[in-house]
Amino acid sequence: MDDPALQDRVARIERRQRLLLAGLLLPNFYAAGELFGYWTAGAAAAALAVLALVALVVVSRRRAGDAADGAT
């Protein structure tokens, strides 16, 4: 993916996907809160947020490593 226009397009698509996911999280949290209770839903959401953060760090480090390997 050396083409800057393609990289920009992929970045826009990724931002759009994140925005859609963020828009879907709030109604799902509300539904889970009504079903299981807000304390339980909040604890589950916090646990999922920590897992997502760890996954984000792992993926970003792998991408950085792949980019460094391709540069040599």
C-alpha positions as CSV (number, residue, x, y, z in Angstrom):
1,M,0.0,0.0,0.0
2,D,2.5,2.6,-1.1
3,D,-0.1,4.7,-2.9
4,P,-1.0,7.7,-0.7
5,A,-4.4,8.1,-2.2
6,L,-5.2,4.4,-1.4
7,Q,-3.9,4.9,2.2
8,D,-6.1,7.9,2.6
9,R,-9.1,6.0,1.4
10,V,-8.4,3.1,3.7
11,A,-8.0,5.5,6.6
12,R,-11.4,7.1,5.8
13,I,-13.0,3.7,5.7
14,E,-11.5,2.8,9.0
15,R,-12.7,6.0,10.6
16,R,-16.2,5.5,9.3
17,Q,-16.3,1.9,10.7
18,R,-15.2,3.2,14.1
19,L,-17.9,5.8,14.0
20,L,-20.6,3.3,13.1
21,L,-19.4,0.9,15.9
22,A,-19.5,3.8,18.4
23,G,-23.0,4.7,17.3
24,L,-24.1,1.1,17.9
25,L,-22.6,0.7,21.3
26,L,-24.8,3.1,23.3
27,P,-28.1,1.5,22.3
28,N,-26.7,-1.9,23.0
29,F,-25.4,-0.9,26.4
30,Y,-28.9,0.6,27.3
31,A,-30.5,-2.7,26.2
32,A,-28.0,-4.8,28.2
33,G,-28.6,-2.5,31.2
34,E,-32.3,-3.0,31.0
35,L,-31.9,-6.8,30.6
36,F,-29.1,-7.5,33.1
37,G,-28.9,-4.4,35.3
38,Y,-26.8,-1.4,34.8
39,W,-24.1,-2.4,37.3
40,T,-23.6,-5.7,35.5
41,A,-23.7,-4.1,32.1
42,G,-21.2,-1.5,33.2
43,A,-18.8,-4.0,34.6
44,A,-19.0,-6.1,31.3
45,A,-18.5,-2.9,29.3
46,A,-15.5,-2.0,31.3
47,A,-14.0,-5.4,30.8
48,L,-14.7,-5.3,27.1
49,A,-13.1,-1.8,26.9
50,V,-9.9,-3.1,28.6
51,L,-9.8,-6.1,26.2
52,A,-10.3,-3.8,23.2
53,L,-7.5,-1.5,24.4
54,V,-5.2,-4.5,24.8
55,A,-6.1,-5.7,21.3
56,L,-5.6,-2.2,19.9
57,V,-2.1,-2.1,21.4
58,V,-1.2,-5.5,20.1
59,V,-2.4,-4.7,16.6
60,S,-0.6,-1.4,16.4
61,R,2.6,-3.0,17.5
62,R,2.3,-5.7,14.9
63,R,1.6,-3.2,12.2
64,A,4.6,-1.1,13.3
65,G,6.8,-4.3,13.3
66,D,5.5,-5.2,9.8
67,A,6.2,-1.7,8.5
68,A,9.8,-1.9,9.9
69,D,10.3,-5.3,8.4
70,G,9.2,-4.1,5.0
71,A,11.5,-1.0,5.1
72,T,14.7,-3.1,5.4
